[in-house]
Amino acid sequence: MAGILFIISAPSGSGKSTLVKHLRSRVTGLDFSVSYTTRAPRGTEQPDREYHYTTVPKFQEMIEKGEFLEWATVFGNYYGTACQSLIDAQAVGNDLLLDIDVQGAGKVREKMPDAVSIFVLPPTPDILSQRLRDRSIEEGKLDEAEIARRLAKARGEIENYSQYDYILVNDILKDAVESLTAIVKTERARRHGAPQDPEITQLADKCRQTNATGRLYPVLASFGLLVHATRA
């Protein structure tokens, strides 16, 4: 039986990688697609753990061979999801989690409209700025210009929230992990006709885009996007 394809996207610095790490420690049968990239490793990143690091010529060769489910350029670097990840997960009946940006998510949804998409939001621009600054310091290169560029890009990415099935505000890590876990468990139960835990289902349903306005609108307002949301 083919598994479920989960897509998770978020602006850089939103804590998405931490959420994914906790999710994978809580649920079984969930493969994680390690993306390919042409950028250099950062900080403590290791090859084939955070990313498959490759060269521009090799990446372009993979594009020409049709080996990517999706690919995009972000801040001048290539990023892509190999089709093989989906093939391997389906072969053993596992679900697959894709950690990809807004561009890539749109391309995947076009090819696989049954995918479950989740958008992670930082609670405010100030908190996102601090997270980006802390990460830069950990990497040993505080670059205010780079932080400003990522904040500007985050605002543009957040405008695409309406394309996602679920909205998750990552303000309190424990609560965000619980909600993300609930989403995965609820979607599995629904897809496979299994009994659902009412509390878990209720937690997941609160994160559905149509039900999440109470959490969503304050975040949009803090990024100056509330007008766009009320007109949508």
Secondary structure, DSSP 8 states (H G I E B T S, - for coil): ----EEEEE--TTSSHHHHHHHHHHH-SSEEEE--EESS---TT--BTTTBEE--HHHHHHHHHTT-EEEEEEETTEEEEEEHHHHHHHHHTT-EEEEE--HHHHHHHHHH-TT-EEEEEE-S-HHHHHHHHHHHHHHTT---HHHHHHHHHHHHHHHTTGGGSSEEEE-SSHHHHHHHHHHHHHHHHHHHHT----HHHHHHHHHTBGGG-HHHHHHHHHHTT-HHHHHH-
